[in-house]
Amino acid sequence: MSDTPEIQTLNTKLNLTERDQKVIWHPYTQMKNALPHIPIVRGEGVYVFDEQGKRYIDAVSSWWVNIHGHAHPHIAQKVAEQLNVLEHVIFAGFTHEPAVLLAERLLPILPGKQDKVFYTDNGSTAVEVALKMCLQYWDNKGKPKTKILAFKNAYHGDTFGAMSVSGRSIFTDAFNSLLFDVEFIDLPNEDNISDLVSHISNLKDTACFIFEPLILGSGGMLMYEAQYLDQLLSACKAAQVLTIADEVMTGFGRTGTYFACDKLSNKPDIICLSKGLTGGTMPLGVTTCTNEIFEAFLSDDKLKTLYHGHSFTANPIACVASLASLDILLKDETLQNIKRVEARHAGFLQEVKSHPKVKSIRQTGTIIAIEWETGNETSYLSNLRNLLYAYFLDKGIILRPLGNIIYILPPYVISDEDLDVIYAAIKSALEEI
């Protein structure tokens, strides 16, 4: 018998989809009756291409991460250069220029006065760190607070802390008994803002308020006005409740400004970032905070340390990808594209808002969402979802409905012509489905 293990060869008679079905468990997917997964072999700009050469417009930026288009040459070049310099190094006791430079460039453009960057791996872990910062902040100050405030229908991630501060839904159902208690409040509007402000003003032992600013993404692209969020943040400040802005989805231009909190007069104490941070190139998470929060962890007492970290904390390649993405984001051309997409969406909204199958339509920045009239309540489990998904795929468009809600959230480089293709397909679907 050979000392060298036999290398198992791939069955080249099977296509990529068939090979996938033998070995892969996909996210958010009931694998028993899942349709075959489409094998994507390359990306270019707003397009991805399958094994047969069919082209798809990525109208959802591959789960909201790809803000500059696929395989962007500037990001690819910077990543390739970094691979030949330093691929990774432990970030406890060591540092490196990409991490320092990214923090130096990121902090000045964030809303308010953010002073420190804590690196993690993704949006969920960015939220976990933010929650731990807030809870331990009060503990370190000798004023322990354990309650957390969040919005109903929120979604902050799939790890246990992030699930706990997310609205109870099919995403959390199997784990609800294991999640810590959170107080959920309604989205603010003209009718309830006074009551919400009054409620927050009377809070005594609430550590923090976590929120998705202006748009609740996975909750159904639910949108609310900045003026009311501003009033909630003002009330939190007066009640000594720390505030966490989950800008994982809304950050880096999605709402028409670089960050959704740019639209607010009151700024958060902590900001969570991921998704568009690297331009969709690879995972990276960031939690930023004010000096006031950071200083509560400075002590000769080692028990006041923030004991959190990941093996790939501040990965140099991911940091370089983020720096390259910032290069592109901060160009005048990118801001012009953001404004162009925003204006095109606004025009499309006017065209279809009166259609009898449009239950509601809403837009913030480069995000537009259409709630389809089904005769039933809005539901993530709506049977309409699969019909719409397949309809658009057949037309070469990736639109991944949230139940009976479809939304467009494209890379900023999308052309007017491709937007017209997407708009026309939605109009056709409204007539045919």
N, C-alpha and C positions, 0 to 999 in steps of 0.2 A: 504494500500500500504506500502510495506517495505521501510524503510529509506535507505537501502543498495541497490545500483544499481544492476540490474540483470547482472551476468557475462555471456557474450556470449561465448558459447563453440565452439570449432573448429569442422568443419565437417570432421570427421576422415574417412569418406567414400571417400574423395578426396585425390589423391596423392599430393605430394608437388608441382609439376609442375602446377596442376590444381588450387591449392590454390593460387599459385603465380599469375596466370593469372587474378585472381579476384581482387587482391589488389596492385600489384606492377607495377611501371613504371620504366623500365630499361634504363640505360645510352646508348647513341649513338645507339638507337634502334627505328626503325619505328614500333611501336607497332601494327599497323593494320595488317601487314602481317608477323610479326616475328614468327620464328619457336619456338616451345615450349622450354622453358629454362630448361637446364639439372639440376636436383636437386643433388647437391653435399653434402654428409653427413659427410665426413671426409677427412683428408689429411695425408700423410706420406711420407716424403722425397720429391722426384720429382713427386709423384703421388697424384691424388685426386680420390675419389671413389663416384659413384652415388648411388641412392637408390636401384638399382638392383645389386649392387656389381661390376659394370663394372669399370675398372681401366683406367685412362687417364694419359699420360705423360704430365706434365705441361711444355711445351716447350717454353712458353713465360713468365714464372715466374709470372703468374697472373697479367698481366699488368705491368711487369718489377719490381715488388717490392720484390718478394720472392727469395732472393739471396742464402739462406742456406737450402732451402727445407722446406716443410710444417711441422708444429707441432714439431719444433726442441726442443728436451728435455731441453737443456740448457736455451734457451730463456723462455720456458714454466715454468721452475722452478723459474727463477728469477722474472718473472711476478707474479707468485703465491705467492711468499714470500712478494713482495711489496704490494700486495692486502691486506695483513694482517697488514701492517704498516701504509700506507697512500695512499689512492686512488687518492686524489686531494686536492689542496688548491689554493686559489686565488694567482696569481703571481705578483700582484701589491701590494707592501708593504711587501711581504713575499718571502721567498726562501726555498729551500729544497736541500738535498744532491744529489739526482739523477740528478737534473738540473745542479748543480755546477760541479759535477763529470763528467758529459757528456761533458760539455764545456771544462773542463780541459783536457780531453782525446782527444777530437775532434780537437781542434785548432792546436795542435802541428803536426798533420799529414796532415793538409790541405796544398795545394800549396801556396807558398809565405808566407807572414807575416799577417795572419788573427788574430785579437786581441779580438774581441767581438762577442758574439752569441746572436741573437735575435730569440726567439722561436715563431713558429706559428703552424698551423694545417696541412698544406699539401703543395704540390708544387706550386699551384696557389697563395696561400697567401704568400709563401716565395718570389715569384716574385713580388707580390704587394708591399711588404715591401721594397724590393731592389729598386724598381722604386721610391717609396716615399722617401727613404733615399737619393737617388741621386738628385731628384728635390729639396727637402728641403735643402740638403747640400749647393747647390748653392744659394738658397734663404737666408739661414742663414748667408752665407758669404757675403751677399750684392751684389752678382753677379748673379742674376736670369737667369737661362737657362731653356728652356722648350722643346727643341727638343730632340728626342730620335732616335737612330740608331739601326737597327735590320736587320736580314737576311730575304730575301724572303723565303717563305715556312717554316718559323720558326713556332714552336708551344710552347707556354709557359704557357698554362692553359686556363681555361674557365671563370674566373672572368673578369670583364671589363678591368682592367688594363692589365692583362695578355693577353686577347684577342687583345687589341690594339697593343701590340708589337708582336703579332703573324701574320703570313702571312694571307692575306685575302683569305678565302676558304669557303667550305660548313660549317665549324665549326662556322664561324663568319658572314655568309651572312645575316642573319636576323637582325643583330645588327650593320652593317657597318656604318650606318649614325650616330650612337651614339658613335663610338670609336674615341679617339683622334688621331690626325695625327702623323704618324711615317714615317721616311725615311727608306725605305727598300733597301738593297744592295744585289748584287749577292754573292754567296759563292765564296771565293777566289780560284784562280787557277793560273797556270803559265802564262796564257794569260792575265788575268785582274788585277793581284796583283799590278802592278805599278800604274794603273789608280785608283784603290781603295785607295791605300796609299796616292796618290796625293790628292784625294777628301777629305779624312779625315784630311789631313794636312791643308786644307783650311777652315775647319769648324770653325764657330765663336760662335754660341750660342747653341751648342749641349751639353746636360747635361750628357748623358751616351750612351754607346753601350752595348746592351744585346745580348748574343749569347749562343747557345748550342755548347759546344766545341767538335769538330771533327765529331759529328753525329747529324743530325736533325731527331729526332725520328719519331713523328707522320707525319712529312712532307714526309715520305717515306724511312726512314733510309738512308737519303742522307749523304754521307761521304766526308770529305775534309781533306787536309793535315795540320799537326801542324805547319809546317814552314811558311805557308801563314797566319795562324791565328796569329802567333807570330809577323809577320810584321804589321798586323792590330793593335794589342795591343800596339806595339811600337809607331805607328803613333797616336793612341789615347792618349797615355801618353804625347807625345810632344804637342798635340793640347789641352791638359787639358780636355779631355773627360773621365769621369769615366767609368770603365768597370765592367760588371756584367756577371759572368759565371753561366749559368743555368745548374748545374750538377745534376738536379733532376733525370734524367735517367742515365747519364753517370757515376755518382759517385759510390763509393764503389766497384771498381774492374771491371766494365763493359768493359772498353776499354783496359784492360790488365795491367794497373797500378791502384793504389787505386783511383786516380781521373784523369780525362782526362787532366786537366791542369798541371798534373805532367810532361806531355810531352812538355810543353812550357818553354821557357826561360823567357818570360815576364808573370807575374802573374796578375790575376784580382784584383780589389779593393774590390769586393763583390762576395760572392759565395752563391748560393741557393741550398739547399739539401732537399730531402724527399725520397719517394719510398723505396730504400734499406736501409735507415737510421735505421729503426726498424727491419730490416730483413723481412719485409712484415707482421709483427705481427699486427700493428695498425697504425693509422695516426699520423704523426708528421712532422713538417716542421722546417727548420732552415735557417736563413739568417745570414751570418757572414760578418764582415767588418774589415777594418784596423782602427787603432787608429786615423788616420787623419780624417776619416769620422766621427767616434764617437765623437771626440772632437769638431766638428762643431756644435754639439747639446748641448754642455755644456754651460750654460748661466744663468744669473739671470733673463733673459727675458723668461717667461714661454711659449711665443709663439714660441720659438725655440725648444720646446719639440717634440719628435716624438710621436704623438698621434695615436698610433696603438696598438691593443691588441685583444685577444680572450679569451673567457671564459675558454677554456681548454689550455691556454698558458702553456708550459712546464709541461704538465701532468706528474706526477711522474711515473706512470706505463709505459707510452710511453718512458720516459727517461731511465728507467731500461731496457726495451726491447732493446733500442738502445745500451746501454752499453753491454748487453749480445751479441748483434749482432756484436759489435766491438771485443769482446773477440774472436769470431769465425773468423771474417774477418782477424784479425792480426796474426793468426796462420800460420806457414809455410805451413801446409797442404792445407789451403785454397788458398794460392798463387800458390801452385803447381797445384791445381785443375783448377785454372783460366788459367794457362799456358797450361795445358793439353787440356782443351776445345778449347782454341785458336788454338792450333796445329791441333786438329782434324778438326775444321772448315776449316783451311787452306788446309788440304788434300782433304776435300769434295769439296771445291771450284775448285780445279784442276780437279776433276773427272767430274764435270758437266758444267764447264764454256763454253765448245764448243758445248753444246747441242743446236739444232736449236730453241728450245722454250725458251732458256735463253737469254733474251734481254740484261741483264747485271747482274753481280754478284759482290758483294762487302763485305768486312769484315773489322771490327776493333775490336780487342780483342775478347770477347766472343759473339759478335754480327755478324751474317752473314745474308745478305739479297739477295734475288733473285727476279729480275724484270722479270715477265713473258711476253713473246712476244704475243700480242693479235692482232697485225695488226693496232691497234689504239694507240692514245697517252695514256701515263700512267694516270690512274684516280682512285681516291678513290672510285668512284661509278661504277667501272668496274663490269660487270655481272659475271666475272670469280671469284670474291671474294667469293660469296656464294657457288659456286661449289667446290672450294678448301677447304673452311672451313668445309663443310659437309663431303668431302672426307677424310680429316684427322681425324675428329671426329669419323667416322666409324671405323677407324683403331686404335682408342684409343689414339689419339694425339691432344693436344690443340695447334693449330697454328692459330692465328687470323690475316689473311691477311689485309694489307693496300691496298685495291683495288686489283690490279694485282701484288702486291709485297708481297711475303711471307718472313718471317724472323724467325730465331731461336735465342732465348735469354733465355737460360735455367738457372735454379739454378746451382751453381758451383758444387754441389755434384752429379750431373748427372753422371751416369756410361758410360763407352765406349759402353756397350751393348745397352743402351737406346739411345745413340746418333746414333748408327748404325740403330736402328729401325726407327728413324726420317729420317735419310739420305735415307734409303731404300724406305720409303713412298714417299719422294719427288721425287726420281728417278722413282717410279711407276707412280706418278701423271704426270710427264713429258711425259711419254709414253701413258697414258690412257686418259688424259683430253685434 
